[in-house]
């Protein structure tokens, strides 16, 4: 009976070592997951920040120029429309 108890104690000690090792590995995995999440958030913040800065410093002046050119085209279109409307009104009044 003493040998059986000794064998059970040895098996229990092996199980304790395995449980401790498993616990240590699980804690490492959770810590690695937290660091991965933090770096992923930092990566996306960096990516979005660089994209925003590139837009603000490089693309925004060109977009402003395009907007002003588009506004100029709209003004030209309105002036042409007004001119044709005035011409048509003038031509209808002179034909009578």
TIRO-2110 file (N, C-alpha, C; in Angstrom, 1 decimal):
// TIRO-2110
0.8, -1.2, 0.0, N, 1, A
0.0, 0.0, 0.0, CA, 1, A
0.9, 1.3, 0.0, C, 1, A
2.0, 1.2, 0.7, N, 2, A
2.9, 2.4, 0.7, CA, 2, A
3.4, 2.7, -0.7, C, 2, A
3.7, 1.6, -1.5, N, 3, A
4.2, 1.9, -2.9, CA, 3, A
3.1, 2.5, -3.7, C, 3, A
1.9, 2.1, -3.5, N, 4, A
0.8, 2.7, -4.3, CA, 4, A
0.6, 4.2, -3.9, C, 4, A
0.7, 4.5, -2.7, N, 5, A
0.6, 5.9, -2.2, CA, 5, A
1.8, 6.7, -2.8, C, 5, A
3.0, 6.2, -2.8, N, 6, A
4.1, 6.9, -3.4, CA, 6, A
3.9, 7.1, -4.9, C, 6, A
3.4, 6.1, -5.6, N, 7, A
3.2, 6.3, -7.0, CA, 7, A
2.1, 7.4, -7.2, C, 7, A
1.1, 7.4, -6.4, N, 8, A
0.1, 8.4, -6.5, CA, 8, A
0.6, 9.8, -6.3, C, 8, A
1.5, 9.9, -5.3, N, 9, A
2.2, 11.2, -5.0, CA, 9, A
3.0, 11.6, -6.1, C, 9, A
3.7, 10.7, -6.8, N, 10, A
4.6, 11.0, -7.9, CA, 10, A
3.7, 11.5, -9.1, C, 10, A
2.6, 10.8, -9.3, N, 11, A
1.7, 11.2, -10.4, CA, 11, A
1.1, 12.5, -10.1, C, 11, A
0.7, 12.7, -8.9, N, 12, A
0.2, 14.0, -8.5, CA, 12, A
1.2, 15.2, -8.7, C, 12, A
2.4, 14.9, -8.4, N, 13, A
3.5, 15.9, -8.6, CA, 13, A
3.7, 16.2, -10.1, C, 13, A
3.7, 15.1, -10.9, N, 14, A
3.8, 15.3, -12.3, CA, 14, A
2.6, 16.1, -12.9, C, 14, A
1.4, 15.9, -12.4, N, 15, A
0.2, 16.6, -12.8, CA, 15, A
0.3, 18.1, -12.4, C, 15, A
0.9, 18.3, -11.2, N, 16, A
1.0, 19.7, -10.7, CA, 16, A
2.0, 20.4, -11.6, C, 16, A
3.1, 19.8, -12.0, N, 17, A
4.1, 20.4, -12.9, CA, 17, A
3.4, 20.7, -14.3, C, 17, A
2.7, 19.8, -14.8, N, 18, A
2.0, 20.0, -16.0, CA, 18, A
1.0, 21.1, -16.0, C, 18, A
0.2, 21.2, -14.9, N, 19, A
-0.7, 22.3, -14.7, CA, 19, A
0.0, 23.6, -14.6, C, 19, A
1.1, 23.7, -13.9, N, 20, A
1.8, 24.9, -13.7, CA, 20, A
2.4, 25.4, -15.1, C, 20, A
2.9, 24.4, -15.8, N, 21, A
3.4, 24.7, -17.2, CA, 21, A
2.3, 25.2, -18.1, C, 21, A
1.2, 24.5, -18.1, N, 22, A
0.1, 24.9, -18.9, CA, 22, A
-0.4, 26.3, -18.5, C, 22, A
-0.5, 26.6, -17.2, N, 23, A
-0.9, 27.9, -16.7, CA, 23, A
0.1, 29.0, -17.2, C, 23, A
1.4, 28.7, -17.2, N, 24, A
2.4, 29.7, -17.6, CA, 24, A
2.2, 29.9, -19.1, C, 24, A
2.0, 28.9, -19.9, N, 25, A
1.8, 29.0, -21.3, CA, 25, A
0.6, 29.8, -21.7, C, 25, A
-0.5, 29.5, -21.0, N, 26, A
-1.8, 30.3, -21.2, CA, 26, A
-1.6, 31.7, -20.9, C, 26, A
-0.9, 32.1, -19.8, N, 27, A
-0.7, 33.5, -19.5, CA, 27, A
0.2, 34.1, -20.5, C, 27, A
1.2, 33.4, -21.0, N, 28, A
2.0, 34.0, -22.1, CA, 28, A
1.2, 34.2, -23.4, C, 28, A
0.3, 33.3, -23.7, N, 29, A
-0.6, 33.5, -24.9, CA, 29, A
-1.5, 34.7, -24.7, C, 29, A
-2.1, 34.9, -23.5, N, 30, A
-3.0, 36.0, -23.2, CA, 30, A
-2.2, 37.3, -23.3, C, 30, A
-1.0, 37.3, -22.8, N, 31, A
-0.1, 38.5, -22.9, CA, 31, A
0.2, 38.8, -24.3, C, 31, A
0.6, 37.8, -25.1, N, 32, A
0.9, 38.0, -26.5, CA, 32, A
-0.3, 38.5, -27.3, C, 32, A
-1.5, 38.0, -26.9, N, 33, A
-2.7, 38.5, -27.6, CA, 33, A
-3.0, 40.0, -27.3, C, 33, A
-2.7, 40.4, -26.0, N, 34, A
-2.9, 41.8, -25.7, CA, 34, A
-1.9, 42.7, -26.4, C, 34, A
-0.6, 42.2, -26.5, N, 35, A
0.4, 43.0, -27.2, CA, 35, A
0.0, 43.1, -28.7, C, 35, A
-0.5, 42.0, -29.3, N, 36, A
-0.8, 42.0, -30.7, CA, 36, A
-2.0, 42.9, -30.9, C, 36, A
-3.0, 43.0, -30.0, N, 37, A
-4.1, 43.9, -30.2, CA, 37, A
-3.6, 45.3, -30.1, C, 37, A
-2.7, 45.6, -29.1, N, 38, A
-2.2, 47.0, -29.0, CA, 38, A
-1.4, 47.4, -30.2, C, 38, A
-0.6, 46.5, -30.8, N, 39, A
0.2, 46.9, -32.0, CA, 39, A
-0.7, 47.0, -33.2, C, 39, A
-1.8, 46.2, -33.2, N, 40, A
-2.7, 46.3, -34.3, CA, 40, A
-3.4, 47.7, -34.3, C, 40, A
-3.8, 48.1, -33.1, N, 41, A
-4.5, 49.4, -33.0, CA, 41, A
-3.5, 50.5, -33.3, C, 41, A
-2.2, 50.4, -32.9, N, 42, A
-1.2, 51.4, -33.2, CA, 42, A
-1.0, 51.4, -34.7, C, 42, A
-0.9, 50.3, -35.3, N, 43, A
-0.7, 50.2, -36.8, CA, 43, A
-1.8, 51.0, -37.5, C, 43, A
-3.0, 50.7, -37.2, N, 44, A
-4.1, 51.4, -37.9, CA, 44, A
-4.2, 52.9, -37.6, C, 44, A
-3.8, 53.2, -36.4, N, 45, A
-3.8, 54.7, -36.0, CA, 45, A
-2.7, 55.3, -36.9, C, 45, A
-1.5, 54.7, -37.0, N, 46, A
-0.4, 55.2, -37.8, CA, 46, A
-0.8, 55.3, -39.2, C, 46, A
-1.4, 54.2, -39.7, N, 47, A
-1.9, 54.2, -41.1, CA, 47, A
-2.9, 55.3, -41.4, C, 47, A
-3.9, 55.5, -40.6, N, 48, A
-4.9, 56.5, -40.8, CA, 48, A
-4.2, 57.9, -40.6, C, 48, A
-3.3, 58.1, -39.7, N, 49, A
-2.7, 59.3, -39.5, CA, 49, A
-1.8, 59.7, -40.7, C, 49, A
-1.1, 58.8, -41.2, N, 50, A
-0.2, 59.0, -42.4, CA, 50, A
-1.1, 59.4, -43.6, C, 50, A
-2.2, 58.6, -43.7, N, 51, A
-3.2, 58.9, -44.8, CA, 51, A
-3.8, 60.3, -44.7, C, 51, A
-4.2, 60.7, -43.5, N, 52, A
-4.7, 62.0, -43.3, CA, 52, A
-3.7, 63.1, -43.6, C, 52, A
-2.5, 62.9, -43.1, N, 53, A
-1.4, 63.9, -43.3, CA, 53, A
-1.1, 64.0, -44.8, C, 53, A
-1.1, 62.9, -45.5, N, 54, A
-0.8, 62.9, -46.9, CA, 54, A
-1.9, 63.6, -47.7, C, 54, A
-3.1, 63.4, -47.3, N, 55, A
-4.2, 64.1, -47.9, CA, 55, A
-4.1, 65.6, -47.6, C, 55, A
-3.8, 66.0, -46.4, N, 56, A
-3.8, 67.4, -46.0, CA, 56, A
-2.6, 68.1, -46.7, C, 56, A
-1.5, 67.5, -46.7, N, 57, A
-0.3, 68.2, -47.2, CA, 57, A
-0.1, 68.1, -48.7, C, 57, A
-0.5, 67.0, -49.3, N, 58, A
-0.2, 66.7, -50.7, CA, 58, A
-1.4, 66.8, -51.6, C, 58, A
-2.5, 66.2, -51.3, N, 59, A
-3.7, 66.2, -52.1, CA, 59, A
-4.6, 67.4, -52.0, C, 59, A
-4.7, 67.9, -50.8, N, 60, A
-5.7, 69.0, -50.6, CA, 60, A
-5.5, 70.2, -51.4, C, 60, A
-4.2, 70.7, -51.7, N, 61, A
-4.1, 71.8, -52.6, CA, 61, A
-4.6, 71.5, -54.0, C, 61, A
-4.4, 70.3, -54.5, N, 62, A
-4.9, 70.0, -55.9, CA, 62, A
-6.4, 69.9, -55.9, C, 62, A
-7.0, 69.3, -54.8, N, 63, A
-8.4, 69.3, -54.7, CA, 63, A
-9.0, 70.6, -54.6, C, 63, A
-8.4, 71.6, -53.9, N, 64, A
-8.9, 72.9, -53.9, CA, 64, A
-8.8, 73.6, -55.2, C, 64, A
-7.8, 73.3, -56.0, N, 65, A
-7.7, 73.9, -57.4, CA, 65, A
-8.8, 73.3, -58.2, C, 65, A
-9.1, 72.0, -58.1, N, 66, A
-10.1, 71.4, -58.9, CA, 66, A
-11.5, 72.0, -58.5, C, 66, A
-11.7, 72.2, -57.2, N, 67, A
-13.0, 72.8, -56.8, CA, 67, A
-13.1, 74.2, -57.3, C, 67, A
-12.1, 75.0, -57.3, N, 68, A
-12.2, 76.3, -57.8, CA, 68, A
-12.4, 76.3, -59.3, C, 68, A
-11.7, 75.4, -60.0, N, 69, A
-12.0, 75.2, -61.5, CA, 69, A
-13.4, 74.8, -61.8, C, 69, A
-13.9, 73.9, -61.0, N, 70, A
-15.3, 73.5, -61.1, CA, 70, A
-16.3, 74.6, -60.9, C, 70, A
-15.9, 75.4, -59.8, N, 71, A
-16.8, 76.6, -59.6, CA, 71, A
-16.7, 77.6, -60.7, C, 71, A
-15.5, 77.8, -61.3, N, 72, A
-15.4, 78.6, -62.5, CA, 72, A
-16.2, 78.1, -63.7, C, 72, A
-16.2, 76.8, -63.8, N, 73, A
-17.0, 76.3, -64.9, CA, 73, A
-18.5, 76.5, -64.7, C, 73, A
-18.9, 76.4, -63.4, N, 74, A
-20.3, 76.6, -63.1, CA, 74, A
-20.7, 78.1, -63.4, C, 74, A
-19.8, 79.0, -63.0, N, 75, A
-20.0, 80.4, -63.3, CA, 75, A
-20.1, 80.6, -64.8, C, 75, A
-19.2, 80.0, -65.5, N, 76, A
-19.2, 80.2, -67.0, CA, 76, A
-20.5, 79.6, -67.6, C, 76, A
-20.9, 78.5, -67.1, N, 77, A
-22.2, 77.9, -67.6, CA, 77, A
-23.4, 78.8, -67.2, C, 77, A
-23.4, 79.4, -66.1, N, 78, A
-24.5, 80.3, -65.7, CA, 78, A
-24.5, 81.5, -66.5, C, 78, A
-23.3, 82.1, -66.8, N, 79, A
-23.2, 83.2, -67.7, CA, 79, A
-23.6, 82.9, -69.1, C, 79, A
-23.2, 81.7, -69.6, N, 80, A
-23.7, 81.3, -70.9, CA, 80, A
-25.2, 81.2, -71.0, C, 80, A
-25.7, 80.6, -69.9, N, 81, A
-27.2, 80.4, -69.9, CA, 81, A
-27.9, 81.7, -69.8, C, 81, A
-27.4, 82.6, -69.0, N, 82, A
-28.0, 84.0, -69.0, CA, 82, A
-27.9, 84.7, -70.3, C, 82, A
-26.7, 84.5, -71.0, N, 83, A
-26.6, 85.2, -72.3, CA, 83, A
-27.5, 84.6, -73.3, C, 83, A
-27.7, 83.3, -73.4, N, 84, A
-28.6, 82.7, -74.3, CA, 84, A
-30.0, 83.1, -73.9, C, 84, A
-30.3, 83.1, -72.7, N, 85, A
-31.7, 83.5, -72.3, CA, 85, A
-32.0, 84.9, -72.7, C, 85, A
-31.0, 85.8, -72.5, N, 86, A
-31.2, 87.2, -72.9, CA, 86, A
-31.3, 87.3, -74.4, C, 86, A
-30.5, 86.5, -75.1, N, 87, A
-30.6, 86.6, -76.6, CA, 87, A
-31.9, 86.0, -77.1, C, 87, A
-32.4, 84.9, -76.5, N, 88, A
-33.7, 84.4, -76.9, CA, 88, A
-34.8, 85.4, -76.5, C, 88, A
-34.7, 86.0, -75.4, N, 89, A
-35.8, 87.0, -75.0, CA, 89, A
-35.7, 88.2, -76.0, C, 89, A
-34.5, 88.6, -76.4, N, 90, A
-34.3, 89.7, -77.3, CA, 90, A
-34.8, 89.3, -78.7, C, 90, A
-34.5, 88.1, -79.1, N, 91, A
-34.9, 87.7, -80.5, CA, 91, A
-36.4, 87.5, -80.6, C, 91, A
-37.1, 87.1, -79.5, N, 92, A
-38.5, 86.9, -79.6, CA, 92, A
-39.2, 88.3, -79.5, C, 92, A
-38.6, 89.3, -78.9, N, 93, A
-39.3, 90.6, -78.9, CA, 93, A
-39.1, 91.3, -80.2, C, 93, A
-38.0, 91.1, -80.9, N, 94, A
-37.7, 91.8, -82.2, CA, 94, A
-38.5, 91.2, -83.3, C, 94, A
-38.9, 90.0, -83.3, N, 95, A
-39.6, 89.3, -84.4, CA, 95, A
-41.1, 89.8, -84.4, C, 95, A
-41.6, 90.3, -83.5, N, 96, A
-43.1, 90.6, -83.5, CA, 96, A
-43.3, 91.7, -84.3, C, 96, A
END
